[in-house]
Structure formats: C-alpha cells, structure tokens
Amino acid sequence: MTDMTSAEWRRSTYSGNGGNCVEVRDGVPGVVPVRDSKVPGGPQLAVGAGAWSAFVTSLKSDLG
C-alpha cells in the first residue's frame, strides 16, 4: 500500500470558500490521493496519476 501521509493536502484555487471541495495531495508516487474537504478524517480515494491527469485535462477543456 502507498504511504499517503508524506504530503500536504491542497484544494483548487478555483474552489473559493464554499466548503464543498475535493482536496488532493501532491508528491505521492503513482497516485493522487483525493478526499472530501468536509470530512478530512474520512476515506481517501487513491486515483492513478495518469487517470487524474486525464480527468483534470478534460475539466480544463470543458471550461474552455
């Protein structure tokens, strides 16, 4: 299992102060840990780095 305790959580600068955000961690080899900002002690989803990159690229292209 990948150790996901080595990096800080961050959220997008586009998320504002609404509190309904996903947070991610950088610097975890091969995966991007994702969690709900409203439940920081809750479960974390480990998304493959390639899948996360494709997801973010898709979002950016949709925002155009």
N, C-alpha and C positions, 0 to 999 in steps of 0.2 A: 504494500500500500504506500502511496506517496505521502510524505510529510507535508501538510499544508499549514504549518504553524510558523514558517520562516519569513513571511512577508506581511506587509500591512494591507488591510482592506481599503479599497477606494471605490468611489462611485463616479459616474459621468458628470462632467461639468454642466451638462445639459439637464440634469435631473432636478435642479432647483431645490427648494426646501419643502416639497410636498410630503416627504416621508415614505412614498411608495416607490422605493428604488431597489434595484439589484446592486449588490456590491461584488467586486471581483478582487482577486489577488494576482499580482504580477510576480514573476520570478520563481514559479513552481514549474520545474521541467516537465514538458509534455502535456500539461493540463492547465486549465484556467478554472480555479475554484470560484463558485458563484453561490451567493446566499441572499436571502431576503433581509433588507436593512431593518425591517420592523422586528425581526426575530434573530438577532445576532448570535444567540446561543443555539439556534436551531440547526437543522440539517444543512449540509453543504453539498452542492452538486459539482462533481469534477467533470468538466467538459473538455474533450480533446482539444489541444491547441489549434489544430487545423480546422476543426469544426467551428470553434469560437471565431477564428479569423474570418471564415466564410460568412458566418452569421452577422458579424459587425459590418463587413463589406456590403452585405445585402441591405442592412438597415441604412447605411450611408447612401447607397444608390437610390433607395426609395425616398429619402429625404431630399434628394437631388440638388 
